[in-house]
Every structure is written in structure tokens, then in C-alpha cells.
Amino acid sequence: MKRPFTREEMRVLDRKAIEEYLIPGIILMENAGRNVAGEAMGMLQQARPPQTENLPGARKVVVLCGKGNNGGDGYVIARHLHNSGISVTVFVVANISDILKEGDAAINLQILLKMKIPVQELPDIAAIENLAKELRGYDVIIDALFGTGLSGEVREPFRTLINATNDSRKPIISVDIPSGLDANTGEVLGTAIKATKTVTFAVSKKGFYLNEGPTHTGEVVVTDISIPKELIH
């Protein structure tokens, strides 16, 4: 296994891949989202065998997104699952209009909207409490709220959403890192997702193996998103 990286090392890795190797960030995001979608498909087949897919309520996924690039990965995941015949709903803890202003996440959100994949805002705790009642109706929950850059304590309404997700007792896939877990120290920043599986990008993260990291990551899958191996080594 390659040595796990810190958040600072991952930031440098991403920057060099984009600036020195001229790999557009949106390609890295596409690869990341597609790979997580593949892991979700495997989890869905375990939760509900393919022969049940025509039954009412079968094979449903909810994707919980923040406003940054981790959320952008979530939009890619939703698109690939939708194209595979899965019923997908996306919830965003932000104003959609703010996300659409610029960046790779904006492009992928625009695609979802054009495809008419349901995207709903979670503006406050009341909206999240309403969603909490529905989470057990999904087969898999995708956590795309925070990435490795989070270092401060989780605030509301994210805190309520993370707690509700954990309380749902449904399989959870975290995108790159369980939201609320410190990528460097493995400390829980107030509250954190307890993932069934964490699909992390390029290399594992140092915090996965420290403090509370092992109890929150679940199964760790390291997936290639086309960052040059020369940079990783």
C-alpha cells in the first residue's frame, strides 16, 4: 500500500496534476465520480438483487452534496447512477444559484438539471429534519458533503444532516473521506459520517488510520482518477 497522504500533500498533488500535467480538473472529477458510482452499483446489488429492480421502491440512492468539489463529485455520481437505471435524488446544502456561478462543480450540476435529475436544496435544519424521515427509504446514501480540506468543526445545518445520516442505519458511501473526519489527524470535527465504505482518490489519507479514523471509514477503497503515478511516487 502506498504511504497515506495529508490534506496538504493532496492539495499539491491535485495542483501539479492540473498545472504541470495539464489534466483538467473536470476530468479528475469525472473519473472520481464514475468510480464511486461503480462502487455504489456493487453495493446496490448486495442490498437489492438485480431481479428485484422492477419492484416498487427498488434500487434508490440519495446523494448528499456540499457546495464544493466534493459535491461536484456527487453530481457526477448521480449522473452515472441515473444512466444505469437507478432512481437518484440529490440534496444540496447550499443555494443552487450560488453553485452554478463557476467551476467544475457548476458544470456537472448544470448537466443534472438539464437531465431533470431531482436536485433539491436543504436550506435549514427544518428541511433536513424532513429529509431525515425519508432516508430509510433509500438503499444507499452517498456522502459528498465535505472533502479532505475540512479542518474546522462541523456547523449547522451539516451537523444535523450528518447525525441523521448515521441514524438512518442505511449503507453509506463516503466520497474521498467521511464528512467531518480530519484528513490529517483522524479526529472527529464535532460529528462525522460513519461510512460503510470510503472511496478515496489516488492514495489513502493519513487520518484514516489515526484516532477515530478507523471507526468512521468502514472499508477503504483507493481508486485511480488518472493522477500521474510519477507524482504520487
Residue, then its C-alpha position, 0 to 999 in steps of 0.5 A: m500500500k502506498r504511504p497515506f497522504t495529508r490534506e496538504e500533500m493532496r492539495v499539491l498533488d491535485r495542483k501539479a496534476i492540473e498545472e504541470y500535467l495539464i489534466p483538467g480538473i473536470i476530468l479528475m472529477e469525472n473519473a472520481g465520480r464514475n468510480v464511486a458510482g461503480e462502487a455504489m452499483g456493487m453495493l446496490q446489488q448486495a442490498r437489492p438483487p438485480q431481479t428485484e429492480n422492477l419492484p416498487g421502491a427498488r434500487k434508490v440512492v440519495v446523494l448528499c452534496g456540499k457546495g464544493n468539489n466534493g459535491g461536484d463529485g456527487y453530481v457526477i455520481a448521480r449522473h452515472l447512477h441515473n444512466s444505469g437505471i437507478s432512481v437518484t435524488v440529490f440534496v444540496v446544502a447550499n443555494i443552487s444559484d450560488i453553485l452554478k456561478e463557476g467551476d467544475a462543480a457548476i458544470n456537472l450540476q448544470i448537466l443534472l438539471k438539464m437531465k431533470i435529475p431531482v436536485q433539491e436544496l436543504p436550506d435549514i435544519a427544518a428541511i433536513e429534519n424532513l429529509a431525515k424521515e425519508l432516508r430509510g427509504y433509500d438503499v444507499i446514501i452517498d456522502a459528498l458533503f465535505g472533502t479532505g480540506l475540512s479542518g474546522e468543526v462541523r456547523e449547522p445545518f451539516r451537523t444535523l444532516i450528518n447525525a441523521t445520516n448515521d441514524s438512518r442505519k442505511p449503507i453509506i458511501s463516503v466520497d474521498i473521506p467521511s464528512g467531518l473526519d480530519a484528513n490529517t489527524g483522524e479526529v472527529l470535527g464535532t460529528a462525522i459520517k460513519a461510512t460503510k465504505t470510503v472511496t478515496f482518490a489516488v492514495s489513502k489519507k493519513g487520518f484514516y488510520l489515526n484516532e477515530g479514523p478507523t471507526h468512521t471509514g468502514e472499508v477503504v477503497v483507493t481508486d485511480i482518477s488518472i493522477p500521474k503515478e510519477l507524482i504520487h511516487 
